[in-house]
Amino acid sequence: MPSLSELQRGFAAATLFGDRAALTALGIVGGRLEAAARLAIYHNSVLGNYRKALGATYPVVRALVGAAFFGAAVEAFVRAHPSSRGDVNRYGGELARFLAAYPPARPLPYLPDVARLEWAIDQAGIAADVPPLALAALAALPPDELPRLRFRLHPSARLVASAYPLFRIWQAHQPGHEDDRVDLGEGGDALLVLRAAGAVAVQRLSRGVHAFLLALGHNLALADAVDHALAADAAFNLGEELKSHVASGAIVSFSAPRVAFV
């Protein structure tokens, strides 16, 4: 007699993947409906839940391709990346990568980047919260220690870069936004997604600021982060950007070689 885990794997294989051998092995009998018809009910219900959950996470992707395309893409995605968690609302982080290789999505080369942005927004909304940076602790440090500091970004902070005007594409599909015109030739975007005051916001960044925050997010020392920023934009101003992103809550703490401050 198969174990419970074997039955569960067989049920998933038959329900999601249409595995006929798994269906036969389940030994479903009785009633007026055949086994395949019975499992079709579960198949439609499960995929309907995935379509609903992923549609809530990726509303702009869905709007760009339409309900039929999105439903077919979700079904293919679920088969390629079955969920390993019980919470369907935390599922779908691989959709951007999937869309990049999904043949029907090739005419929309910006679609994976839209998905990356929407996943960043979704994850920013559920990230942990932390206290703001104590500016007095930073001001008290000797100036010669500043280059060695390592700054920490807020847990909700996400950085997304694209070769396409990603912000305009996303903005054009927000409720109440009337101008839906987007020129794909206008250039790319570097964006910061951040939750502040209980709301998630998307902010355009210069290439220098994007490089700076990205370096901080990878735990580089301040001096190295500034080097990355200046390589991307010679006009980068450390004083202005450090003050701005501490004030916005994007930077929440720093550590010196021996002690951390928050």
Summary of the structure (lengths in Angstrom):
residues: 262
radius of gyration: 23.6
end to end distance: 57.7
largest distance: 80.9
contacts: 719
relative contact order: 0.10
helix: 56%
strand: 12%
